[in-house]
Amino acid sequence: MLDISKLDINYEFGKRIQYLRKKKGWSQEEFAFQCDINKNYLSDVERGRRNPTLKVLEKIANGLGITLEELFKGLGIK
């Protein structure tokens, strides 16, 4: 069972990416193609199961047409 008190930045960040992707109306497959990232990898990022590298973060931001700063906006980074 998932303990909500232990949600980490990977999970929070994944939900942020998923929100931004859905806001554009893209499927995971469309977005992965746009970012030049494997669809399964993107799915894992969105579920908080991966810790993406800076290169991947740059691809995601570019795919969304936003800056890295905007990509992280609103996250509870401590």
MARTORTOR-276396 format. One record per residue: x, y, z of N, C-alpha, C in turn. Coordinates in steps of 0.02 Angstrom, whole numbers, plus 50000, padded with zeros to 5 digits. Layout:
N
nu / nv / nw / cau / cav / caw / cu / cv / cw
X / Y / Z / X / Y / Z / X / Y / Z
...
This chain:
78
nu / nv / nw / cau / cav / caw / cu / cv / cw
50042 / 49941 / 50000 / 50000 / 50000 / 50000 / 50044 / 50063 / 50000
50025 / 50113 / 49962 / 50062 / 50175 / 49956 / 50051 / 50219 / 50017
50107 / 50238 / 50049 / 50104 / 50283 / 50107 / 50111 / 50354 / 50081
50057 / 50392 / 50081 / 50056 / 50460 / 50053 / 50105 / 50506 / 50088
50118 / 50494 / 50151 / 50165 / 50537 / 50188 / 50237 / 50530 / 50162
50250 / 50477 / 50123 / 50318 / 50465 / 50098 / 50325 / 50479 / 50024
50277 / 50515 / 49995 / 50283 / 50533 / 49925 / 50344 / 50577 / 49917
50382 / 50564 / 49865 / 50444 / 50601 / 49856 / 50441 / 50646 / 49795
50496 / 50679 / 49783 / 50500 / 50727 / 49729 / 50491 / 50693 / 49661
50513 / 50631 / 49652 / 50504 / 50597 / 49589 / 50430 / 50588 / 49573
50391 / 50571 / 49623 / 50319 / 50562 / 49613 / 50286 / 50629 / 49597
50303 / 50680 / 49636 / 50275 / 50747 / 49627 / 50294 / 50774 / 49558
50356 / 50765 / 49538 / 50379 / 50788 / 49473 / 50343 / 50751 / 49417
50335 / 50686 / 49425 / 50300 / 50646 / 49375 / 50229 / 50670 / 49364
50195 / 50686 / 49418 / 50126 / 50712 / 49413 / 50126 / 50780 / 49379
50178 / 50819 / 49390 / 50183 / 50885 / 49357 / 50190 / 50875 / 49281
50233 / 50829 / 49260 / 50242 / 50816 / 49189 / 50177 / 50790 / 49159
50145 / 50744 / 49193 / 50081 / 50716 / 49169 / 50029 / 50772 / 49160
50025 / 50816 / 49209 / 49978 / 50872 / 49205 / 49992 / 50916 / 49144
50056 / 50934 / 49134 / 50074 / 50977 / 49078 / 50062 / 50943 / 49011
50075 / 50878 / 49008 / 50062 / 50839 / 48947 / 49988 / 50838 / 48931
49948 / 50822 / 48980 / 49875 / 50818 / 48970 / 49846 / 50886 / 48952
49874 / 50939 / 48981 / 49851 / 51006 / 48966 / 49860 / 51022 / 48891
49910 / 50992 / 48861 / 49922 / 51000 / 48789 / 49879 / 50952 / 48748
49847 / 50904 / 48781 / 49804 / 50857 / 48746 / 49842 / 50800 / 48713
49902 / 50786 / 48737 / 49945 / 50734 / 48707 / 49940 / 50669 / 48745
49942 / 50614 / 48708 / 49949 / 50548 / 48739 / 50022 / 50541 / 48759
50036 / 50491 / 48800 / 50106 / 50477 / 48818 / 50147 / 50463 / 48756
50119 / 50425 / 48710 / 50155 / 50407 / 48649 / 50172 / 50469 / 48607
50123 / 50514 / 48599 / 50135 / 50576 / 48561 / 50189 / 50618 / 48595
50184 / 50624 / 48661 / 50231 / 50666 / 48697 / 50301 / 50635 / 48697
50305 / 50570 / 48706 / 50370 / 50536 / 48704 / 50404 / 50547 / 48636
50365 / 50542 / 48582 / 50392 / 50554 / 48515 / 50416 / 50626 / 48509
50376 / 50673 / 48534 / 50393 / 50745 / 48533 / 50459 / 50758 / 48569
50470 / 50721 / 48624 / 50530 / 50732 / 48665 / 50589 / 50687 / 48645
50577 / 50641 / 48600 / 50628 / 50591 / 48581 / 50649 / 50550 / 48642
50598 / 50526 / 48678 / 50608 / 50484 / 48737 / 50566 / 50420 / 48727
50591 / 50365 / 48752 / 50553 / 50302 / 48749 / 50488 / 50309 / 48788
50433 / 50286 / 48759 / 50367 / 50292 / 48791 / 50365 / 50257 / 48859
50395 / 50199 / 48865 / 50395 / 50163 / 48929 / 50435 / 50202 / 48982
50490 / 50232 / 48960 / 50530 / 50273 / 49007 / 50489 / 50332 / 49031
50456 / 50366 / 48984 / 50414 / 50423 / 49002 / 50359 / 50403 / 49051
50329 / 50346 / 49039 / 50277 / 50320 / 49083 / 50305 / 50311 / 49154
50365 / 50283 / 49159 / 50397 / 50274 / 49224 / 50412 / 50341 / 49258
50433 / 50390 / 49219 / 50446 / 50457 / 49247 / 50382 / 50486 / 49275
50328 / 50481 / 49236 / 50264 / 50508 / 49259 / 50238 / 50474 / 49322
50256 / 50412 / 49332 / 50235 / 50376 / 49392 / 50284 / 50382 / 49451
50337 / 50420 / 49440 / 50387 / 50430 / 49493 / 50434 / 50373 / 49503
50438 / 50329 / 49454 / 50481 / 50269 / 49461 / 50550 / 50279 / 49431
50561 / 50335 / 49400 / 50627 / 50350 / 49370 / 50652 / 50416 / 49396
50717 / 50423 / 49397 / 50749 / 50484 / 49416 / 50784 / 50510 / 49353
50749 / 50552 / 49314 / 50776 / 50572 / 49249 / 50839 / 50614 / 49254
50883 / 50606 / 49205 / 50944 / 50645 / 49201 / 50929 / 50716 / 49178
50978 / 50759 / 49183 / 50969 / 50828 / 49160 / 50954 / 50830 / 49085
50985 / 50786 / 49046 / 50972 / 50783 / 48974 / 50899 / 50765 / 48961
50871 / 50718 / 48998 / 50801 / 50699 / 48990 / 50756 / 50757 / 49011
50773 / 50790 / 49066 / 50734 / 50847 / 49088 / 50733 / 50902 / 49035
50790 / 50912 / 49003 / 50794 / 50962 / 48950 / 50750 / 50941 / 48891
50750 / 50877 / 48873 / 50707 / 50853 / 48819 / 50633 / 50863 / 48835
50615 / 50849 / 48897 / 50545 / 50857 / 48918 / 50525 / 50930 / 48915
50566 / 50974 / 48942 / 50551 / 51046 / 48940 / 50545 / 51070 / 48868
50593 / 51051 / 48826 / 50591 / 51071 / 48756 / 50528 / 51043 / 48721
50510 / 50982 / 48737 / 50451 / 50951 / 48708 / 50387 / 50989 / 48726
50387 / 51017 / 48786 / 50330 / 51056 / 48809 / 50334 / 51129 / 48787
50392 / 51149 / 48762 / 50401 / 51218 / 48741 / 50408 / 51266 / 48800
50437 / 51241 / 48855 / 50446 / 51282 / 48915 / 50518 / 51278 / 48939
50535 / 51321 / 48987 / 50602 / 51320 / 49016 / 50606 / 51267 / 49071
50667 / 51250 / 49090 / 50675 / 51205 / 49147 / 50645 / 51235 / 49211
50653 / 51300 / 49218 / 50624 / 51334 / 49276 / 50548 / 51325 / 49278
50515 / 51332 / 49222 / 50442 / 51323 / 49219 / 50423 / 51250 / 49232
50466 / 51205 / 49210 / 50452 / 51134 / 49219 / 50447 / 51117 / 49294
50489 / 51149 / 49334 / 50491 / 51135 / 49406 / 50445 / 51181 / 49447
50412 / 51228 / 49415 / 50371 / 51276 / 49450 / 50317 / 51241 / 49491
50311 / 51262 / 49553 / 50258 / 51236 / 49597 / 50275 / 51173 / 49634
50333 / 51144 / 49620 / 50352 / 51083 / 49656 / 50379 / 51101 / 49725
50364 / 51060 / 49773 / 50386 / 51071 / 49842 / 50457 / 51049 / 49854
50504 / 51077 / 49816 / 50574 / 51058 / 49825 / 50601 / 51091 / 49888
50633 / 51050 / 49928 / 50658 / 51074 / 49993 / 50732 / 51083 / 49991
